[in-house]
């Protein structure tokens, strides 16, 4: 069966069944705006990841890399806010073709940084993915 027939929530149900593990620290896992993980007696950590896909979540010729970067941070802020949380940090998973101009990525990150500063978020640096092999 194809993913388009299963749909987003059908896929989430399938993944949830395949990866279900009992962990008392996980209050809410897959299927909501953010995972809720117990951190001590009264604190919780909210974790979210949204992927923005070209021609589904944005049309590249109708935006700028800077505005796209702002959107990347905003959609994740929105998920944390929807769960009643206060954002503190964010990570980035970036997949782009090897031919992507460096200026595009720089502008994208400037947009993310600009939006994150509005909410006092700090990026947690990590590895980036790009199309391989580099040429």
N, C-alpha and C positions, 0 to 999 in steps of 0.2 A: 504494500500500500504506500502511496506517496504522501509526503508531509502535507501537501496542500489539501488532501482529503482528511487527514487526521486533525489538522488545525493546531493552533498554539496550545490550547488547553488540553487537547488530547495528547500532544507530545509531552507536556508537563506531567500529566498523569502517568504516562509510560515511564518517563525518566524517574519520577518519584518512586514508582514500584521497583524499578531496577536498582536504585541506590538507597533504598530505605534502610536506615540503621538506627538503632535506639541509642541516643546520646542525650542524657539528661540536661546537658548544657544548651542543646538546641531547642528553643521554645517554638520557633516557627521556621521551617525550611523552605524548600522550593514551592513556588506557586503564589507567593504574595509579592508586594512591592519590594520588600527587603527581608532577608533572613534576620531572625532575632536570636541572639546568643547570650546566654546568661554569663555575666562577668561578676562573680561575687554574689553576695546576699541580695542586694537591691539594685544593682546596675546591670544594664544590658547593652550589648553592642549590636548595632544595625549594620548589615553588610548588603550592598546592592551592586549589581553590574548590569548596565544597559549597553547594548551594542547598537550603533546607528549604522544602517546599511544604505548605501547610495541607491537612489531611485525608489526606495521604500520609505525611509525616514527623512531624506533630504534629496534635493536635486541640485547637484553641484553647480550647474551653470546658473542657478537662481540664487546662489548665496556666495559668501566669501569664506575663505578658510577661517578668518577671525571670528565671524558670526557662527560658523559651524562649531568652532571650539567652545564658544559660549554656550551653545545648545548642548554640547556633550556634557558639560558640567551641570547645566540646568536640569536635564532629565533625571540625573542621579540625585540632585538636591531634592527634586520633586518627590522621588520615591522615599527618601528618608523622611521628608516632611509629612508625607501621607501616613507614615507609621508613627508619627508623633515624636520623631527624633530631631536632634540637632546635629548637622553635619560638622565633622572636624577634619577629615582626611579624604583623599580620593586617590585612586590608582588609574592608570591609563593602559588599555590594551589597544595598540595601534597596528593595523594591517594595511599596508599601502603597496602599490606596485613599485618596483625598483626604479622606474622612470619618473617617479613623483619628484618634482622640484623641491629642493631643500627649503626654499622660501615658503612653499605651501605649508610644510610641517612647522616651520618657525611661526608663521602667522596663526596656524591652528592652535599652537601652544600659547601664544600671546592671548588669544581669545579665551582659552581655558583658564589661564592665570588671572586674567581680568575678572572673569566671572567668579572664580574661586575667592579672590580677595574680597569681593562684596560680602561673602559669607564666612570669611576667616578660615577657609579650607586650606590645607597644605597638601601638595602632591607627595605621595610616597614613591620615590624614584624606583624604577625597575626596568627590566629588559623590554625592548620593543621588538615586534616581529615585522618583517618586511618580506616581500616576495623574493624567493631564492631561485637560482643563484644570482649573486650580484655580478654585474658585468661592467 
